[in-house]
């Protein structure tokens, strides 16, 4: 390592000792200095290879950004729509809540209250069936939450019901060209809501090779 530093320093001294516009009398000396510099540069590169120093260094921030991008895939925001061969999936809302309520709470309704010490991540979407057959609400997409770079939580789906607020996704289908609200719930420790650590949702429509990232924070 010391030798590498000395070589770099020597090269700098050689360059600093050269006149910006050498005269004809200095041409021979300048050529000699250039030859020495070339030799030093070659030896410097050889030492870098021996020390396993890459020729170009990527900053930690750039490396993290490239890794994150390759893992996340396509980004999506609230209000945007994912279009597949069989459905249009519009992101209505994403929230952390201790009680998941239906849109209509004027009368009797079902709801999902989190257990003590837990919180729900609530993903609210509208799904339009583009197919010619009924689309089961439990066969639309898969979604997973990632908290603080690696704590993952799966979701379960519930469908909207005009009479009860919510109903089971596995017994509910969307007719062709109709739209229905579907909700995805992630049961997480309360810390997920109380902290400021990174949190995002990965949405993967069924029969699709693409995944979409919805960042919460």
C-alpha positions in Angstrom: 0.0 0.0 0.0 2.9 2.4 0.8 4.5 1.6 -2.5 1.3 2.4 -4.3 1.1 5.8 -2.5 4.8 6.5 -3.4 4.2 5.7 -7.0 1.2 8.0 -7.2 3.1 10.8 -5.4 6.1 10.4 -7.7 3.9 10.7 -10.7 2.4 13.8 -9.4 5.8 15.3 -8.7 7.0 14.5 -12.3 3.9 16.2 -13.7 4.2 19.2 -11.5 7.9 19.6 -12.5 7.0 19.9 -16.2 6.7 23.3 -17.8 3.3 23.8 -19.4 5.0 24.9 -22.6 8.4 23.3 -22.8 11.1 24.8 -25.1 13.0 22.9 -27.7 15.9 22.4 -25.3 13.6 20.7 -22.8 12.1 18.3 -25.3 14.5 15.5 -24.5 14.0 15.8 -20.8 10.2 16.1 -21.2 10.2 12.9 -23.3 12.2 11.1 -20.6 9.8 12.3 -17.9 6.9 11.0 -19.9 8.5 7.6 -20.3 9.1 7.5 -16.5 5.5 8.4 -15.9 4.2 5.7 -18.3 6.4 3.1 -16.5 5.1 4.3 -13.1 1.5 4.1 -14.3 1.9 0.6 -15.6 3.5 -0.5 -12.3 0.7 1.3 -10.4 -1.9 -0.7 -12.3 0.0 -3.9 -11.6 0.0 -3.1 -7.9 -3.8 -2.4 -8.0 -4.4 -5.8 -9.5 -2.2 -7.5 -6.8 -4.1 -5.6 -4.0 -7.5 -6.4 -5.7 -8.3 -2.7 -6.1 -10.9 -2.2 -8.9 -10.1 0.3 -11.6 -13.3 2.2 -11.0 -14.9 2.5 -7.5 -18.7 2.6 -7.2 -19.9 4.7 -4.3 -21.9 2.9 -1.5 -24.9 5.1 -2.4 -24.8 4.1 -6.1 -24.3 0.4 -5.2 -27.3 0.5 -2.9 -29.4 2.3 -5.5 -28.6 -0.3 -8.2 -29.3 -3.2 -5.8 -32.6 -1.7 -4.7 -33.7 -1.0 -8.2 -33.0 -4.5 -9.4 -34.9 -6.0 -6.5 -37.9 -3.8 -6.6 -38.9 -3.8 -10.3 -41.6 -1.4 -11.5 -42.8 1.4 -9.2 -46.4 2.4 -8.7 -48.2 5.1 -6.7 -51.7 5.6 -5.2 -54.1 6.5 -8.0 -52.3 4.5 -10.7 -53.6 1.4 -12.5 -51.9 -1.9 -13.3 -53.2 -3.4 -16.5 -52.9 -7.1 -17.2 -54.5 -9.4 -19.7 -57.4 -10.2 -17.4 -57.8 -7.1 -15.2 -57.3 -3.4 -14.4 -56.1 -3.0 -10.9 -56.4 0.6 -9.5 -54.6 1.5 -6.3 -57.1 3.5 -4.2 -55.3 3.7 -0.9 -52.5 2.3 1.3 -52.6 2.9 5.1 -51.6 1.5 8.5 -54.6 1.1 10.7 -55.7 -0.6 13.8 -59.2 -1.2 12.4 -60.0 -1.8 8.7 -63.4 -0.4 7.9 -65.5 -0.7 4.7 -66.4 2.4 2.7 -70.0 2.4 3.9 -70.3 2.4 7.7 -73.9 3.8 7.9 -75.5 0.5 9.0 -74.4 -3.0 10.0 -71.0 -3.8 8.7 -68.1 -6.2 9.2 -64.6 -4.9 10.0 -61.1 -6.2 10.9 -59.7 -5.0 14.2 -56.0 -5.7 14.9 -55.1 -7.7 17.9 -53.3 -6.0 20.8 -49.7 -5.2 19.8 -50.4 -5.5 16.1 -51.4 -3.3 13.2 -52.8 -3.8 9.7 -51.3 -2.5 6.5 -54.4 -2.0 4.4 -54.1 -2.0 0.6 -57.4 -0.9 -1.0 -57.8 -1.5 -4.8 -60.5 -1.6 -7.4 -60.4 -4.5 -9.8 -62.1 -4.5 -13.3 -62.5 -7.9 -14.9 -61.3 -7.7 -18.5 -61.9 -11.4 -19.1 -64.9 -13.2 -20.5 -65.2 -15.4 -17.4 -65.8 -14.7 -13.8 -62.7 -13.6 -11.9 -62.3 -15.0 -8.4 -61.2 -12.4 -5.9 -58.6 -14.6 -4.3 -57.0 -15.2 -7.7 -56.1 -11.6 -8.7 -52.7 -10.9 -7.2 -50.3 -11.7 -4.5 -48.9 -8.9 -2.2 -46.1 -8.9 0.4 -44.9 -6.2 2.7 -41.2 -5.5 3.4 -40.4 -3.7 6.6 -36.9 -2.4 7.4 -35.1 -4.3 4.6 -36.1 -7.9 5.1 -39.0 -8.3 7.6 -41.7 -9.6 5.3 -45.4 -10.1 5.8 -47.9 -11.8 3.6 -51.5 -10.6 3.0 -55.0 -12.0 2.8 -57.7 -10.7 0.6 -61.3 -9.6 1.4 -63.9 -8.4 -1.0 -66.4 -5.6 -0.6 -70.0 -6.5 0.0 -72.9 -4.0 -0.3 -74.8 -5.7 2.6 -72.1 -6.6 5.1 -69.2 -4.3 4.2 -66.7 -7.2 3.6 -67.0 -10.8 2.6 -64.6 -13.6 2.0 -62.5 -13.4 -1.2 -62.6 -17.1 -1.9 -66.4 -17.2 -2.3 -66.6 -13.9 -4.3 -66.1 -13.4 -8.1 -66.2 -10.4 -10.4 -68.3 -10.7 -13.5 -66.9 -9.8 -16.9 -66.4 -6.0 -17.4 -67.6 -5.3 -13.9 -65.5 -3.6 -11.1 -65.3 -4.6 -7.4 -63.3 -3.3 -4.5 -60.8 -5.8 -3.1 -58.7 -5.2 0.1 -55.4 -6.8 1.1 -54.6 -6.9 4.8 -51.1 -7.5 6.2 -51.0 -8.3 10.0 -47.8 -6.7 11.4 -46.3 -5.9 14.8 -47.2 -2.5 16.1 -43.6 -1.4 15.7 -44.2 -1.2 11.9 -46.6 1.7 12.4 -44.6 3.5 15.2 -41.2 3.5 13.5 -39.9 5.5 10.5 -38.0 2.5 9.0 -38.5 1.8 5.3 -41.7 0.1 4.3 -43.0 -1.0 0.9 -45.5 -3.4 -0.7 -44.6 -5.7 -3.6 -47.6 -6.4 -5.8 -47.5 -9.3 -8.3 -50.5 -9.8 -10.5 -51.2 -13.5 -11.1 -50.0 -14.8 -14.5 -47.7 -11.8 -14.8 -43.9 -11.7 -14.8 -43.9 -8.1 -13.6 -43.9 -7.0 -10.0 -44.9 -3.5 -8.8 -43.5 -1.6 -5.8 -45.7 0.7 -3.7 -43.6 2.6 -1.3 -45.2 3.6 2.0 -42.2 5.4 3.4 
